[in-house]
Structures are given as structure tokens and as C-alpha cells.
Amino acid sequence: MNKLERFWQDFLIETKRNQDTKYCDAYHFERTEYWANELLRLVLIGQKQATASSYQAFIVENSPLPKVGDLNIVTDFFGNPKGVIETTNVTILPFKEMTYEIVKREGEDDSLESWQKGHMKFFKAEGKELGYEFNEDMLVVFEDFKLIY
């Protein structure tokens, strides 16, 4: 049994969930070790309660869109499981329509401008890697979640 499976089994036992319960994904946030671990820290202290992804990334990677009730394992940069989050809401909007009222739930930025700058950089780098081009009409999948374990 690998560390993810062991972590998941511990979660199921400690939370008295059905042993058939599956998680959707195990992942870390961001693309660098520093930010992956920093954003994980913000999740674990309850400051980060949402994440934003490019709709195009889901299409290119043929991944299902998140839905309310999804369970995911969050890891550090090296894939060590650190928590379980449950999706509580999903909003899909063009990048240019994101408001500070929405994005502040990510717990990373103190202004809409800061969020836009950081996410523009992220989406451009990801787009270069995955083969899509960032623009302000691009759809963003904004996923609210709560840390449950």
C-alpha cells in the first residue's frame, strides 16, 4: 500500500466513512516547490478555501470538471498527502469577470489586481505547456472547498 492509499484508508476509518468512498484526485497547488508548499500551508491553517483553474486545462487533459461533494487529497510538492478537501461550490466565469469578492476566498491576494497578475502569469505558463493561449475571455473554474481532514 503506497502512502496515498494508506492516508486515504486512515481518513476513511477516522471519519467513519464507507470504505468504498473514492477520492477524485491527489495533487499540489501551483507549479513550484515554494508555492506548492506555501499554498498547502494556507489550506492547512484555513486561510485558503478555494482554487482557480483554467477551463482549457480540463479540456486538454481530458479531466472531469470539479463538482460539489468531490473529495481530493492535497499534498506537498513531493506528493506527500497532508489533507483532504471537499468541494463546496464551483463557479465558471471568464477571467475578466472574476471579482475580488470571489477570488479573496483563495486566501492568497489582498487585491483583485494582485490575483489577476499572479493568475495571468500562471495561466500563460500552463498554457504554453498544455497548448492553450491565455486571454481575458478565457473561462476560469473557481472551486470553493473546505478542509475536512
N, C-alpha and C positions, 0 to 999 in steps of 0.2 A: 504494500500500500504506500503510495507516494505522499508527500507532505500535504498536498491539496486534498486528497481523499481523506487523510487522517483528520485534517482540520474540519472538513465538511461533516465527517461522522461525529466528531466531538460536538459540533454545532447542533446537529440533529438530536443527539442524546441530551445535551444540556438544555435545549429549548423544547424538548418533548415533542418533536415533530415526527411525522411519518417518515420511516426510513426510506421510502420511495421518492421523497422530495428531492428534486434536482435543482442545481444552480444553472443559470444561463451561461455565465462566463466567469473567468478569473482573470483579472487584469490590474495594471497600474495606470495611474493617470500620467499624462504628459509624455515627453519623448527623451528626457534626460534624467540621469540618476538624481541630481539635486532636486529637480521639480517633482519627479515621481514621489520621492520620499517626503518632500515638503507638503505636497497636496495630501498625501496619505496622513501625515501628522494633523493637518487641518480637519480631515474627516474624523479621525480618532478623538479629537477634542470637541467635536460637534460644530465647528465653525463652517466647514464646507458641507453643504447639504444638497448640492446639485452639480451637474456637469453638462457641458455643451459639446456636441459633436457635429461634424459635417454630415448632412443627409447623404451627400455624394459618397462618403466613405462607406456607408452601409450598402449602397448600391454596388460600388466597385468590389467590395469584399464579400458580397452576397450574404450579408448578415441580417438577421431579423431586427426590426426596429424594437427598441425597448417598449415594454408595456407595464402598466400598473400591476404590482404584485411580483414582478420579476425579482429573483434573488441573485446576487452576484457576490463573488469573493473579491475583496480588494487586497492587493499585495504591495510589497515594496518593489523597488526597481528590479530586484533579482528574483521576483516571483515567490517570495515567502509570504504565505497568507497571514493577514493581520486583522481582517474584519469581514463581516457580512453586511451588505446593504440591501434594502428593499426599495424598489421603485415605487414612488407615491404619486407621481404625475409626469406626463410627457407633453411638451408643447413644441410644435414645429412652426417656426417663423422664419422669414427672410432675415439675414444678418442685419440689414439696415433697420428692421423693425424691433430689434431687441431693445428693451428699456432697462434702465438701472434698477427699477422695481423688480424686474425678473432676474437680471444677472447677479445682483448682490447676494442671492442665495448660494452662489458658488463660493462665497467667502474668501475670494482672492483679491478683489479690487475695491478701491474706495471711490471709484467714479466710472461712469459709462465709457468715458474716453480711454481710461486705463484698460478696461475689459476689451474694448474694441482693438486697441493696439496689440495687446498680447494675443488675442484670438486670431487677428488678421495674420500675425506672424506664424502662429501655429498652423492655421488652415493653408497658408501659402506653402509652408514646408511639407505638410502632409499631402497637399495636392500635387506637389512636384513628385513626391514618392509614389502616390497612388494613381496619378494620371488625370486629375481634375484641376480646373483652374478656379481660384478664388475670385469671387466678385460680391458686391454688396447685396445682390439679389439672391445669393446662394442660400438655400434652406439650412437652418441650424436646428438640430434636435436637442432640445433642452430637457434634461431629465432630472427631476427632483427625487431625492431619496432620503431614507433615514437609516442610520447605523443601528442595526438590531443585535449585533454580536461583536 
